[in-house]
Structures are given as structure tokens and as C-alpha cells.
Amino acid sequence: HTRLADCSLLSFAKIVAQLNTNSQLAEYRNHPALLGRVKNFRVKLGFGLHSGWAIEGAIGSELKIDASYLSCNVNTAEHLEAATKHYGVSIMCSDAFVELLAEEFQDEMRLLDNIMLYDKPTKVYTLDLAYMSLPVDESSEHETRNRFKRQGNIRLAVAEKWSESWDAVEVFKSDKQLVLMRERFPQKFFDLFGMGVHNYVAGEWDVAREYLETTVGMLPPETEDAQQAVDGPSKALLDFMQKSQFKAGDKWEGWRTL
């Protein structure tokens, strides 16, 4: 299960990188019609990672049949994906998923909040990725055109990932794109944010406010022409606490409902 969880996290991190380096997708950033509707438009995807049981079944009609997966765990993953917009992150993971990861990957995860999912308080995490700092890869257009030639190597690539000699953690730490997306986040930022979340959960919102007001604007802009960066998770927690004038109250139990 650890290998599967590690590969899942690594795969989605690489998908985020490819989304933001693909030359064909990058063309949409300058599309007049899209920019007229959405300022600074960019193709984005959010991902929710969770672990649990599910029922697989064929659903449809005589005209079309699809394989579907049904369970509260599937719905939890969907809620996590939807929550990426609330926190301004690309990947959100439940504590059940994070517990399956290798320790080296667990150390890279940032605890964001404690939210109620299906009548159960769930700690949610993210893998921070500064994808806007990635340069566009002009060779990606050529690779897309030849994707059919590469499909014959997919089975070999999958077999390699499951071999004992292949290490997902080593790939994560050595991949140039992932290293570039991660270098924007200093350890001091994680330490301060962690203290903010600790006090937030404990109900010490006045203390949590001090830490999170530091981290919300602590990170440098992802690009040279960008304005001051805002940390989405810090802002989300500050906005939530502000609704109660930064007073947790007697009914606060250390979790909230989105």
C-alpha cells in the first residue's frame, strides 16, 4: 500500500508540472476570449487523494456502459478535490492517505486543517507546489504529436515503477521540475504555519492569528511580474476565524465543516 500511495502522490505532482509546462496548454493563457472572462487565465486541475473501500460496478444502458466506483470514500475524495479551490492548492490529501505514505513523503506534507467529512473529523494535508515558476517546455508539442509511438513503452514503464530498485522518494527529490516547484517554500514558513494550525485547533485563535498573518504574505511571488504572493491555506483559516472575531468560543471542538 505504501508503494501505491507514494506513486499516486508522485504521479499527481508530475501531472501538475506537465499541465504548466505543456506548450499547447500555455497558448490558452494568451487567448483573448478567455482573458476577457477570466483574468490571468491558466489551465488548472485540482486533485483529492483518499484511501478506503469502494464497490466497482458497471452502470449505464444498452447504448453506453461505464465502470463506476461507489462508496463514501469516493465521495470523500471528491470533497477533497473540491476543497482545493477553497484553500488555493493543487493537491489535498486525507489523513488516511497520508498515513500510507513513506515517512520521507509524510515529512513533505503540510497539515492544513481539521474538517468534518461524513461525520468524521479528518485532518487534511497538501503537497505545496509552486507551479507558476515552471518554464514552458517548447518540446512538449512534439512529444504530444508522437504520443502513439510512446504507448508501446507504457507497460515497461509501469513494470519499472513496481520493481524493488525503483524508489519514488528518490525520484521526487531528484526530479528537476519538482525540485523547482518546492524550493520556494522555506522550512521557517512550514514551522510558523504549523504553529498557527496547532493553536487554531487548540482554540487559541489570537495566537494562531499572529502566526498565520505572518505566513499569509511570507512567500515570494512565483514570477517576476506577479504581485505579492498570498498563501491560500493561511488566508482560508484567517477568513474563517475572522467570522467569529478570532474567538473560538466554548463550542469549538477543533474541527469545522466546509
C-alpha positions in Angstrom: 0.0 0.0 0.0 2.9 2.4 0.7 4.3 2.0 -2.8 0.9 2.6 -4.3 0.3 5.7 -2.2 3.8 7.1 -3.0 3.3 6.5 -6.7 -0.1 8.2 -6.6 1.3 11.3 -4.9 4.2 11.5 -7.2 2.0 11.0 -10.3 -0.3 13.9 -9.4 2.7 16.1 -8.6 4.1 15.3 -12.1 0.7 16.0 -13.7 0.7 19.4 -12.1 4.1 20.0 -13.6 3.1 18.9 -17.0 0.0 21.0 -17.0 2.1 24.1 -16.5 4.9 23.3 -18.9 3.0 22.0 -21.9 3.4 24.5 -24.7 -0.1 23.8 -26.2 -1.9 24.4 -22.9 0.3 27.5 -22.4 -1.2 29.1 -25.5 -4.6 29.4 -23.7 -3.0 31.9 -21.3 -2.9 34.5 -24.1 -6.3 33.6 -25.6 -8.3 37.0 -25.9 -11.7 35.4 -25.3 -10.6 33.5 -22.2 -8.7 36.5 -20.8 -11.8 38.6 -21.3 -13.7 36.3 -19.0 -11.0 35.2 -16.5 -8.1 37.4 -15.5 -4.7 35.7 -15.8 -6.4 32.5 -17.1 -4.4 29.3 -16.8 -5.4 25.7 -17.2 -5.6 24.2 -13.7 -6.7 20.9 -12.2 -7.3 20.0 -8.5 -6.8 16.6 -7.0 -8.2 14.9 -3.9 -6.4 11.8 -2.5 -8.0 9.4 0.0 -7.9 5.7 0.8 -10.7 3.3 1.6 -13.0 0.6 0.2 -15.2 1.1 -2.8 -17.7 -1.0 -4.9 -16.9 -1.3 -8.6 -19.8 -1.8 -10.9 -21.0 -1.3 -14.5 -23.6 1.4 -14.7 -25.4 2.6 -17.9 -27.7 1.3 -20.6 -27.5 -0.8 -23.8 -26.0 2.2 -25.6 -23.3 3.1 -23.1 -21.8 1.3 -20.0 -19.2 2.8 -17.7 -17.3 1.3 -14.8 -18.1 3.2 -11.7 -16.8 3.2 -8.1 -19.3 3.9 -5.3 -18.7 4.5 -1.6 -18.4 7.2 1.0 -14.6 7.1 0.3 -15.1 8.0 -3.3 -17.3 10.9 -2.2 -14.6 11.9 0.3 -12.0 12.1 -2.4 -14.4 14.3 -4.4 -14.9 16.6 -1.5 -11.1 16.9 -1.1 -10.8 17.8 -4.8 -13.5 20.5 -4.4 -11.7 21.8 -1.3 -8.6 22.6 -3.3 -10.3 25.7 -4.6 -11.2 26.8 -1.0 -7.5 26.5 0.1 -5.9 27.6 -3.1 -3.8 24.4 -3.5 -3.5 21.8 -6.3 -3.5 18.6 -4.2 -5.4 17.8 -1.0 -5.0 14.5 0.9 -6.8 13.0 3.8 -5.0 11.6 6.9 -6.0 8.1 5.9 -4.0 8.6 2.7 -1.0 10.3 4.3 -0.6 7.5 6.8 0.1 5.1 3.9 2.9 7.2 2.5 6.6 6.5 3.2 8.0 8.6 6.1 10.0 10.7 3.7 6.8 11.7 1.8 4.9 12.3 5.1 7.6 14.8 6.0 6.9 16.8 2.9 3.2 17.2 3.6 1.7 20.3 5.2 -1.2 19.9 7.6 -3.8 22.5 6.6 -7.0 22.0 8.7 -9.2 19.6 10.6 -12.6 19.3 8.8 -15.7 17.2 9.1 -16.1 14.6 6.3 -19.0 12.2 6.6 -19.5 12.7 10.4 -15.8 12.2 11.0 -13.2 14.9 11.8 -10.4 14.5 9.2 -7.0 16.1 9.1 -6.3 17.4 5.6 -2.9 17.9 4.0 -1.3 19.4 0.9 1.9 18.9 -1.0 2.9 22.5 -1.8 3.8 23.1 -5.5 4.7 26.5 -6.9 3.8 25.5 -10.4 3.8 29.1 -11.9 7.6 29.2 -11.5 8.0 26.4 -14.2 9.1 27.5 -17.6 7.1 26.3 -20.7 8.7 23.3 -22.4 8.5 24.0 -26.2 9.4 20.4 -27.0 6.2 19.2 -25.4 4.2 19.9 -28.6 6.4 17.4 -30.5 6.1 14.8 -27.8 2.3 15.1 -27.9 2.2 14.5 -31.6 4.2 11.3 -31.1 2.2 10.0 -28.2 1.1 7.0 -30.1 4.7 5.9 -30.7 5.3 6.0 -27.0 2.3 4.0 -25.9 4.2 0.8 -26.5 6.6 1.7 -23.7 3.8 2.2 -21.1 3.8 -1.3 -19.9 7.5 -1.4 -19.5 7.4 1.9 -17.6 4.7 0.6 -15.2 6.7 -2.6 -14.6 9.8 -0.5 -13.8 7.8 1.5 -11.1 6.9 -1.7 -9.3 10.4 -3.1 -9.3 12.3 -3.2 -6.0 15.1 -1.0 -7.4 12.7 1.9 -8.2 12.4 4.5 -5.4 9.6 7.1 -5.6 11.1 9.2 -2.9 14.4 9.4 -4.8 12.6 10.4 -8.0 10.7 13.1 -6.0 13.8 14.6 -4.6 15.8 14.5 -7.9 13.2 15.5 -10.4 14.1 19.0 -11.7 10.6 20.2 -12.1 9.5 19.0 -8.6 12.6 20.5 -7.0 11.9 23.8 -8.7 8.3 23.9 -7.5 9.3 23.0 -3.9 12.3 25.4 -3.4 10.0 28.4 -2.9 8.9 27.1 0.5 11.5 27.6 3.3 11.4 25.4 6.4 10.7 28.5 8.5 7.4 29.0 6.6 6.3 25.5 7.4 7.3 25.8 11.1 5.4 29.1 11.5 2.3 27.7 9.7 2.4 24.6 11.8 2.4 26.6 15.0 -0.6 28.6 13.6 -2.6 25.4 12.8 -1.7 23.9 16.2 -3.1 26.9 18.1 -6.0 27.2 15.7 -7.1 23.6 16.5 -6.4 24.2 20.2 -8.8 27.1 20.2 -6.1 29.7 20.8 -7.2 31.8 17.8 -5.5 35.0 18.9 -2.1 33.2 18.9 -3.0 31.4 15.7 -3.8 34.7 14.1 -0.3 36.1 14.8 1.4 33.1 13.1 -1.0 33.0 10.1 -0.8 36.7 9.5 2.9 36.2 9.1 2.7 33.2 6.8 -0.1 34.6 4.6 2.3 37.0 2.9 5.7 35.4 3.7 6.3 33.6 0.4 7.9 35.4 -2.5 6.0 35.9 -5.8 6.1 32.9 -8.2 7.0 35.1 -11.1 8.9 38.4 -11.5 5.9 40.3 -12.8 3.5 38.9 -10.2 2.2 40.9 -7.2 2.7 39.9 -3.6 2.0 36.2 -3.1 -0.8 35.1 -0.8 -0.7 31.7 0.8 -4.1 30.2 0.2 -4.3 28.0 3.3 -3.3 30.8 5.7 -5.9 33.1 4.2 -8.6 30.4 4.4 -8.0 29.9 8.1 -7.8 33.6 8.8 -11.0 34.3 6.9 -12.8 31.5 8.9 -11.6 32.8 12.3 -12.4 36.4 11.4 -16.1 35.5 11.0 -16.0 34.9 14.8 -13.8 37.9 15.6 -11.0 35.4 16.2 -12.8 33.9 19.2 -13.1 30.1 19.1 -15.9 30.0 21.7 -16.9 27.3 24.1 -18.4 25.1 21.4 -15.2 24.8 19.3 -14.1 21.2 19.2 -11.0 21.6 17.0 -12.7 20.9 13.6 -15.0 22.7 11.2 -17.4 22.0 8.4 -16.6 23.5 5.0 
